[in-house]
Amino acid sequence: MDRKGFTWHLAYDIKNSLMNLGLSENMFNTLEPIFYIVIIVLISFLIAWIAYRVSLMLLRNIMKHKEHTFLSKLMEHNVLRKLTHTIPPLMTNAMLPFIFDKGSLALKYTDIFVSVCFAVTATRAINAIISSVGETAFKNRKFHDRPIKGFIQVAKITVYTITTIIIISIITNKSPLYLIGGLGAFAAVLMLITKDSIMGFVGGFLLLENDMIRIGDWIEMPGAPINGIVTDISLTTVKVRNFDNTIATIPPYTLINDSFINWRGMNESGGRRIARGYTIKSDTIRPCSNELLERTKLLDADFANYVSTELEEAGNKQIDRTTNAGLFRAYAERYLKRHPNVRKDMLIMVRTLTPTANGLPMQFYCFTNTTDWAEYESIQAEIMEHFAYIMPLFDLYPYQNTSARDTVISGMIEADFPLEHIKGIPNGSIK
C-alpha cells in the first residue's frame, strides 16, 4: 500500500470512529483538517520519542564499554533530543498535501509555520553539535589552552544568520539568494553593529595562528591594569585574573595592536630570573688588606682555596690589584653556583653597572630552579638577605638615604655618648 492509500484508509477510519461518537457529518467536514493535523502531530511526537529512547539506549550501551568524550558531550547538550525534535515538523510537512486542498490558504500558512518550526529545531540541534565539538576539542591536550571559544561562537553566529535568512525567505516566499543580494545596502550598518565581533574574530584568529596567548598564560601589559593569568578567550573579550584577584577584560584585537609580555617562556624553561643588586658606597671600595683576605678565608673552604690560589698566582702584588668589591664579586658568584635552588645550566653572573651619584651598582644575575611565585620570592629574598649580611665582612656597605634616626645616632656618637646605650648602630660603622 502506497502512502496515499495508507493516508486515505487512516482518514476513513478516523471519520467512522468520530461518527460513532455522535459527531455530525457537517461539523466533521469543518473540523476534518484540524483532526488530521492533531492526529499526525501526536503520531509524529510518539515516533520522535521512540527514536530518542532507542538512540539514547544505544548511546549508553556504547559508553558502557568505552568512555568517549564527544559522546558524553552530546548527551550533556541533549543533542539526541534536539535532533528528534526535527521529526514532528518533517512528518507534518510531508502529510500536509493530503490534508488540505492544493493552493488553499490553509495549506500555505500551515506549510510556512511547519517549515519555520523545522528551521528552528534544526538550528538548535546544529548549535548543540557545534558546542559538543568545541568542548571536546577543548578537552584535547592540543587545543585545551588555545582560543577556540571565539571560533565556536563565530560558527554559532553563522548558523543563526543562515537560519534567519532561511526563515525570512520562507515567510516572504523569496529565494535566500535574492535576500542575500538585497543585504548589500544593509552591509555598512551591519559592519558597524558587529564591528567588535569581527575585530575580535580576526584578533582571536591571529592569536591562535601565531600562538601568542593561551589559557593559563601569565601576561602583563605595561600601562594597563593587566598582570595575571588568562582564564578565558572568547570572540570579544580576553579575561585575565590579576594577582590581586581582580578580573580584567580586554578585546583580543587590543593584544594584537598593543605590546604585552607573555611569561609562558619562563614557565616552560623551568627557571625564573633573579636580577637584583645593591648600590655600594664608592668610598668603601679599597684594595684588599692581608687582614681582610685572612678574614674572608673563614667564610667557607671553597672560597678559602680561591683566595689562596689567587694570592699564589699573583704574589704580593695581589694586595695592590684586588679590591674588596672584586673579592666580594668572586664570593657572590661562587655562592650562587653552590646554591641548591639556582639553575647551574643557566647564566650565573655578578656584575657592576654604570656608576651613579649614589655609588657603584652591583647586580646578581641567575635563574631559580622553580617558577612558582611564592617559592621564587623566598629564594630571591634568601639570596639578597645573605649578601646584605655578608657585605660588611668585606668592608662594603650599600648606599642608604640618611634618616632622622641616623642623624640622632651620629650626634650621640660625636658627643661621646656611651655606645652600649645606643641601639641601632649600623654594623661596621664604628671602628
PAMARNU-998008 format. One line per 4 residues: their letters; for each residue z, x, y of C-alpha. Coordinates in pm, 1 decimal. Layout:
BEGIN
a) Z X Y ~ ...
END
This chain:
BEGIN
mdrk) 0.0 0.0 0.0 ~ -100.5 145.0 340.0 ~ 124.1 149.6 648.2 ~ -35.3 -162.0 798.8
gftw) 12.4 -363.7 479.9 ~ 374.0 -248.5 449.4 ~ 443.9 -347.1 810.5 ~ 286.2 -692.3 761.9
hlay) 492.7 -765.1 449.5 ~ 809.5 -642.1 623.4 ~ 743.5 -870.4 919.2 ~ 671.2 -1163.9 688.7
dikn) 998.5 -1116.4 500.4 ~ 1198.1 -1088.6 824.7 ~ 1036.2 -1406.3 959.7 ~ 1113.8 -1608.1 646.9
slmn) 1474.8 -1487.2 649.6 ~ 1523.5 -1592.8 1013.8 ~ 1361.0 -1930.1 948.5 ~ 1602.5 -1992.7 665.1
lgls) 1889.1 -1923.7 907.7 ~ 1769.7 -2212.3 1130.2 ~ 1564.1 -2028.7 1395.3 ~ 1271.9 -2238.1 1520.4
enmf) 917.5 -2100.6 1497.1 ~ 859.0 -2118.5 1877.1 ~ 1175.5 -1924.0 1950.1 ~ 1083.2 -1674.8 1681.1
ntle) 738.0 -1621.2 1831.1 ~ 904.3 -1546.0 2167.4 ~ 1165.3 -1304.8 2027.6 ~ 949.4 -1163.0 1748.6
pify) 873.5 -825.0 1915.3 ~ 1238.7 -774.7 2005.7 ~ 1346.4 -844.1 1647.7 ~ 1096.0 -592.9 1514.2
ivii) 1197.3 -330.5 1768.9 ~ 1564.3 -370.0 1679.8 ~ 1491.8 -350.4 1307.1 ~ 1271.8 -42.6 1345.8
vlis) 1530.6 132.8 1568.3 ~ 1806.6 60.6 1319.7 ~ 1597.5 187.0 1029.0 ~ 1494.2 499.1 1221.0
flia) 1856.4 579.1 1312.7 ~ 1954.8 533.8 949.0 ~ 1680.3 773.7 839.9 ~ 1787.7 1020.6 1111.8
wiay) 2148.3 1001.6 992.3 ~ 2044.4 1059.1 630.4 ~ 1823.9 1353.0 734.8 ~ 2113.4 1500.6 934.0
rvsl) 2363.2 1469.3 648.9 ~ 2122.3 1617.5 393.0 ~ 2022.4 1911.3 615.8 ~ 2386.5 1974.3 708.3
mllr) 2484.8 1980.0 341.1 ~ 2205.3 2227.2 261.3 ~ 2304.3 2449.2 554.1 ~ 2669.0 2455.6 449.8
nimk) 2572.5 2543.8 92.3 ~ 2366.7 2835.8 220.6 ~ 2654.5 2960.4 437.7 ~ 2897.7 2943.1 146.5
hkeh) 2707.5 3217.3 -32.3 ~ 2637.4 3436.9 269.5 ~ 2752.2 3432.6 630.4 ~ 2465.7 3404.9 879.9
tfls) 2542.0 3442.8 1248.0 ~ 2231.4 3248.7 1350.6 ~ 2306.5 2957.9 1115.4 ~ 2667.1 2940.3 1237.0
klme) 2542.6 2928.9 1595.6 ~ 2304.2 2646.8 1502.4 ~ 2599.9 2448.7 1372.5 ~ 2811.1 2537.4 1674.7
hnvl) 2546.5 2396.5 1911.1 ~ 2476.6 2088.2 1690.9 ~ 2109.9 2181.6 1657.1 ~ 2061.1 1974.6 1340.9
rklt) 2199.5 1661.4 1505.7 ~ 1985.8 1712.9 1815.3 ~ 1674.4 1769.8 1603.9 ~ 1730.6 1449.9 1405.8
htip) 1770.5 1262.0 1736.0 ~ 1392.9 1302.8 1775.9 ~ 1327.0 1089.5 1465.8 ~ 1402.3 742.5 1618.0
plmt) 1163.1 775.3 1914.0 ~ 893.4 921.5 1687.6 ~ 920.2 637.6 1433.2 ~ 943.7 371.8 1702.9
naml) 639.4 509.4 1884.7 ~ 440.4 509.3 1558.8 ~ 523.7 141.7 1491.5 ~ 458.9 7.2 1844.6
pfif) 86.6 -74.3 1787.3 ~ 186.7 -307.6 1502.1 ~ 445.7 -492.3 1713.5 ~ 270.5 -550.7 2048.9
dkgs) -82.4 -659.2 2124.4 ~ -316.5 -380.4 2223.5 ~ -339.8 -343.5 2601.2 ~ -32.8 -556.7 2673.8
lalk) 218.3 -455.3 2942.5 ~ 498.7 -469.2 2687.6 ~ 323.0 -206.0 2475.6 ~ 254.5 11.0 2780.8
ytdi) 609.2 16.0 2919.0 ~ 776.6 41.5 2578.6 ~ 549.1 331.7 2489.7 ~ 643.6 507.2 2816.9
fvsv) 1014.8 455.7 2754.0 ~ 998.3 578.5 2394.8 ~ 786.0 882.1 2491.6 ~ 1032.7 978.2 2764.2
cfav) 1319.4 947.1 2515.1 ~ 1136.4 1176.5 2275.6 ~ 1075.0 1435.3 2551.0 ~ 1444.3 1431.9 2647.6
tatr) 1572.4 1464.3 2290.1 ~ 1319.5 1737.7 2208.5 ~ 1427.3 1930.0 2520.9 ~ 1793.9 1912.5 2420.6
aina) 1706.7 2040.8 2071.9 ~ 1489.0 2326.7 2202.1 ~ 1754.5 2440.4 2451.5 ~ 2018.8 2430.5 2178.5
iiss) 1797.4 2657.3 1965.5 ~ 1749.3 2892.5 2263.5 ~ 2127.2 2908.2 2314.6 ~ 2175.4 2986.1 1945.2
vget) 1915.8 3263.2 1958.2 ~ 2073.8 3409.8 2273.0 ~ 2427.1 3411.9 2135.1 ~ 2305.5 3557.8 1804.4
afkn) 2130.4 3837.9 1992.3 ~ 2447.1 3895.4 2196.6 ~ 2640.6 3948.8 1871.7 ~ 2392.9 4216.0 1767.2
rkfh) 2502.4 4572.4 1840.7 ~ 2171.1 4649.6 2008.0 ~ 2199.7 4365.2 2259.6 ~ 2570.6 4279.1 2294.6
drpi) 2605.9 4479.5 2616.4 ~ 2263.1 4401.7 2761.1 ~ 2198.8 4144.8 3039.1 ~ 2017.7 3893.7 2813.0
kgfi) 2201.2 3593.0 2956.7 ~ 1964.1 3582.8 3253.7 ~ 1659.9 3565.5 3025.1 ~ 1816.7 3282.4 2825.2
qvak) 1875.4 3092.5 3149.5 ~ 1514.7 3150.4 3256.2 ~ 1391.5 3019.4 2920.8 ~ 1602.2 2704.2 2959.2
itvy) 1483.1 2650.4 3316.6 ~ 1123.3 2688.7 3195.1 ~ 1178.4 2425.4 2925.0 ~ 1336.7 2187.0 3176.8
titt) 1046.9 2241.2 3417.0 ~ 785.4 2173.2 3149.1 ~ 975.9 1863.1 3035.0 ~ 994.3 1731.1 3390.7
iiii) 618.1 1774.3 3432.2 ~ 552.8 1601.0 3098.7 ~ 782.5 1307.1 3185.1 ~ 613.6 1261.7 3523.7
siit) 271.9 1272.5 3355.9 ~ 385.1 1007.6 3103.6 ~ 517.4 776.3 3374.3 ~ 215.3 818.8 3604.3
nksp) -35.7 834.9 3317.3 ~ -178.9 1156.4 3458.9 ~ -265.8 1480.1 3281.9 ~ 0.2 1753.1 3308.3
lyli) -272.1 1993.0 3423.3 ~ -352.5 1756.9 3707.2 ~ 12.4 1759.1 3814.4 ~ 38.4 2137.4 3789.7
gglg) -266.6 2168.9 4010.4 ~ -106.3 1940.4 4265.6 ~ 201.5 2163.0 4283.6 ~ 15.4 2424.7 4484.5
afaa) 122.0 2273.2 4815.9 ~ 478.6 2247.8 4688.9 ~ 490.1 2610.0 4572.5 ~ 608.5 2752.8 4906.6
vlml) 903.0 2513.1 4922.6 ~ 979.2 2577.5 4555.1 ~ 985.8 2952.1 4618.1 ~ 1239.6 2906.7 4897.4
itkd) 1462.3 2688.8 4679.8 ~ 1451.1 2918.7 4376.6 ~ 1436.9 3247.9 4567.4 ~ 1774.6 3369.2 4438.9
simg) 1689.1 3274.1 4081.6 ~ 1353.7 3453.2 4095.5 ~ 1503.8 3763.7 4254.5 ~ 1790.5 3750.1 4005.8
fvgg) 1545.7 3732.3 3715.9 ~ 1345.9 4027.7 3847.9 ~ 1667.3 4222.3 3913.1 ~ 1801.6 4143.3 3566.4
flll) 1472.5 4247.6 3408.4 ~ 1477.6 4581.7 3592.6 ~ 1842.9 4638.1 3499.7 ~ 1758.9 4575.4 3134.5
endm) 1433.0 4770.8 3131.4 ~ 1590.4 5078.7 3294.6 ~ 1922.9 5040.4 3108.5 ~ 2105.3 5065.2 3441.6
irig) 2400.1 4843.1 3356.9 ~ 2562.5 4684.1 3053.1 ~ 2853.5 4451.3 2993.5 ~ 3163.7 4668.2 2967.4
dwie) 3036.9 4937.0 3205.4 ~ 3263.1 5066.9 3478.6 ~ 3067.2 5052.9 3804.4 ~ 3156.6 5137.9 4162.2
mpga) 2967.1 5054.6 4481.8 ~ 3054.3 5262.8 4787.6 ~ 3104.2 5041.8 5090.5 ~ 3157.2 4727.4 4880.2
ping) 3469.1 4587.1 4708.8 ~ 3323.9 4671.0 4366.7 ~ 3519.9 4905.3 4141.7 ~ 3582.0 4778.2 3792.5
ivtd) 3440.4 4660.8 3458.9 ~ 3127.8 4443.5 3427.2 ~ 3226.0 4124.7 3243.1 ~ 2915.9 3907.5 3273.7
islt) 2549.5 3938.3 3375.0 ~ 2362.8 3614.9 3444.7 ~ 2047.0 3509.9 3624.1 ~ 2200.5 3501.7 3970.9
tvkv) 2528.1 3696.4 3951.2 ~ 2692.7 4003.5 3803.0 ~ 3068.4 3959.5 3756.1 ~ 3295.6 4261.1 3789.2
rnfd) 3668.9 4261.0 3717.7 ~ 3813.7 4511.9 3961.3 ~ 4110.9 4724.0 3861.5 ~ 4337.8 4510.3 4080.4
ntia) 4231.3 4214.1 3856.6 ~ 4022.7 4051.0 4130.4 ~ 3681.0 3916.8 4031.8 ~ 3383.1 4028.3 4241.3
tipp) 3035.4 3874.0 4207.5 ~ 2712.8 4029.3 4330.4 ~ 2345.4 3934.6 4282.0 ~ 2158.7 4152.9 4030.0
ytli) 1898.6 4249.9 4290.0 ~ 2175.7 4399.8 4505.2 ~ 2231.3 4659.4 4232.9 ~ 1859.0 4737.1 4246.4
ndsf) 1836.4 4763.5 4625.2 ~ 2165.3 4948.6 4687.2 ~ 2313.0 5253.5 4518.4 ~ 2604.9 5225.5 4278.7
inwr) 2792.6 5453.4 4040.4 ~ 2794.1 5379.4 3667.9 ~ 3066.9 5568.0 3481.6 ~ 2914.5 5496.7 3139.6
gmne) 2800.4 5858.1 3101.8 ~ 3158.8 5973.5 3142.7 ~ 3278.5 5733.8 2872.6 ~ 3000.3 5835.8 2634.7
sggr) 3071.0 6207.5 2685.8 ~ 3434.9 6160.4 2587.1 ~ 3562.2 6372.0 2876.0 ~ 3668.6 6284.4 3229.2
riar) 3654.9 6536.5 3509.4 ~ 3951.9 6680.0 3694.9 ~ 3850.0 6832.0 4028.3 ~ 4165.2 6867.9 4235.6
gyti) 4343.3 7151.8 4403.5 ~ 4576.9 7281.5 4670.1 ~ 4515.7 7441.1 5008.1 ~ 4702.8 7773.1 5001.5
ksdt) 4858.7 7903.5 5319.8 ~ 4647.7 8201.9 5421.6 ~ 4944.2 8410.2 5540.1 ~ 5093.0 8404.9 5187.3
irpc) 4791.4 8579.7 5032.0 ~ 4853.8 8952.6 4991.8 ~ 4792.9 9238.7 4745.8 ~ 4991.3 9232.6 4424.2
snel) 5304.8 9441.0 4408.0 ~ 5442.9 9605.2 4095.6 ~ 5736.0 9369.5 4110.0 ~ 5501.6 9066.8 4118.1
lert) 5296.8 9196.0 3826.5 ~ 5604.4 9258.9 3616.2 ~ 5744.4 8917.1 3705.3 ~ 5425.9 8728.2 3609.3
klld) 5413.0 8907.4 3273.9 ~ 5713.6 8698.5 3175.0 ~ 5518.4 8370.8 3204.8 ~ 5358.7 8398.1 2858.7
adfa) 5237.8 8663.8 2616.1 ~ 4867.3 8593.2 2665.5 ~ 4885.7 8637.5 3040.7 ~ 5103.8 8948.4 2998.9
nyvs) 4827.7 9105.6 2785.0 ~ 4574.3 9017.2 3052.5 ~ 4780.7 9180.3 3329.0 ~ 4837.7 9493.1 3121.6
tele) 4469.3 9521.6 3032.2 ~ 4360.2 9483.1 3391.8 ~ 4606.0 9748.0 3506.1 ~ 4493.4 9993.4 3239.0
eagn) 4125.2 9945.2 3322.4 ~ 4164.6 9974.6 3699.1 ~ 4456.0 10221.8 3709.1 ~ 4688.1 10227.7 4005.5
kqid) 4407.7 10100.9 4233.4 ~ 4453.8 9757.5 4075.6 ~ 4754.1 9702.9 4301.8 ~ 4535.3 9751.3 4604.8
rttn) 4240.6 9544.2 4479.0 ~ 4409.3 9238.8 4321.6 ~ 4570.4 8971.7 4534.9 ~ 4834.3 8728.1 4428.6
aglf) 4576.5 8449.0 4478.7 ~ 4334.3 8620.4 4238.0 ~ 4613.5 8668.4 3988.0 ~ 4706.3 8303.2 4015.7
raya) 4342.4 8201.0 3960.5 ~ 4335.4 8405.2 3640.7 ~ 4657.9 8244.3 3523.2 ~ 4539.4 7890.9 3608.8
eryl) 4210.3 7937.3 3421.8 ~ 4388.3 8062.0 3111.3 ~ 4637.5 7778.4 3133.0 ~ 4356.1 7521.5 3140.5
krhp) 4181.1 7685.5 2845.8 ~ 4502.3 7666.3 2641.7 ~ 4591.3 7311.4 2742.5 ~ 4570.0 7077.8 2438.6
nvrk) 4424.0 6789.3 2642.5 ~ 4145.3 6984.8 2812.5 ~ 3796.6 6995.0 2658.7 ~ 3709.3 7353.2 2563.2
dmli) 3339.3 7273.5 2517.5 ~ 3301.9 7161.9 2880.1 ~ 3314.5 7357.6 3202.1 ~ 3654.0 7508.4 3293.1
mvrt) 3673.0 7677.7 3629.9 ~ 3922.0 7771.3 3901.6 ~ 3755.0 7846.6 4233.2 ~ 3820.7 7882.0 4603.4
ltpt) 3632.6 7667.7 4853.2 ~ 3537.9 7724.0 5215.1 ~ 3844.5 7824.6 5418.5 ~ 3977.3 7565.7 5661.1
angl) 4217.2 7566.7 5954.2 ~ 4495.2 7478.8 5709.2 ~ 4430.0 7766.8 5469.8 ~ 4224.2 7855.3 5161.1
pmqf) 4144.4 7558.1 4929.7 ~ 4170.2 7635.3 4557.8 ~ 4019.1 7386.1 4313.0 ~ 4096.3 7334.4 3943.3
ycft) 3787.1 7207.2 3761.1 ~ 3792.6 7088.8 3399.0 ~ 3749.1 6783.5 3173.5 ~ 4012.6 6593.3 2978.2
nttd) 3960.5 6502.4 2613.4 ~ 4012.1 6131.4 2685.7 ~ 3852.0 5879.2 2917.4 ~ 4142.4 5633.5 2911.5
waey) 4253.8 5587.8 3269.7 ~ 4628.9 5597.6 3211.9 ~ 4610.3 5899.8 2979.1 ~ 4374.0 6079.5 3217.3
esiq) 4607.0 6029.7 3514.0 ~ 4903.6 6152.5 3308.8 ~ 4720.9 6471.3 3204.2 ~ 4598.1 6534.3 3558.1
aeim) 4945.9 6483.7 3702.7 ~ 5098.4 6720.2 3445.2 ~ 4849.8 6995.9 3532.7 ~ 4890.4 6958.9 3909.2
ehfa) 5270.5 6944.4 3885.2 ~ 5273.6 7260.3 3673.2 ~ 5063.3 7450.9 3924.1 ~ 5277.7 7326.1 4212.2
yimp) 5584.3 7459.9 4030.1 ~ 5431.7 7793.1 3926.9 ~ 5260.8 7889.8 4255.3 ~ 5582.3 8020.6 4425.7
lfdl) 5623.3 8268.3 4136.5 ~ 5302.5 8428.4 4266.1 ~ 5440.5 8422.4 4622.4 ~ 5188.8 8149.8 4709.9
ypyq) 5265.8 7826.5 4893.9 ~ 5043.3 7524.9 4961.3 ~ 4990.3 7408.9 5316.3 ~ 5211.3 7117.5 5416.8
ntsa) 5242.9 6944.0 5751.6 ~ 5575.4 7003.6 5917.6 ~ 5809.7 6704.8 5908.6 ~ 6120.7 6624.6 6111.4
rdtv) 6338.4 6733.3 5818.3 ~ 6166.9 7074.6 5809.3 ~ 6238.0 7120.6 6181.5 ~ 6605.7 7034.6 6136.1
isgm) 6643.7 7270.7 5837.4 ~ 6466.7 7550.5 6025.0 ~ 6706.4 7506.8 6318.6 ~ 7008.8 7513.8 6088.2
iead) 6888.6 7834.8 5922.0 ~ 6824.7 8003.6 6256.7 ~ 7176.3 7904.5 6365.9 ~ 7317.5 8086.9 6058.3
fple) 7443.5 7762.7 5903.5 ~ 7578.8 7828.6 5550.9 ~ 7282.1 7795.8 5313.2 ~ 7494.5 7642.4 5036.7
hikg) 7549.2 7341.6 5261.1 ~ 7180.6 7290.1 5336.6 ~ 6992.9 7060.1 5095.8 ~ 6617.7 7054.1 5059.1
ipng) 6527.5 7415.6 5139.8 ~ 6174.8 7485.0 5003.2 ~ 6164.2 7722.1 4706.7 ~ 6097.0 8080.6 4817.7
sik) 6121.6 8010.8 5190.4 ~ 6441.0 8221.1 5223.5 ~ 6422.2 8588.1 5130.0
END
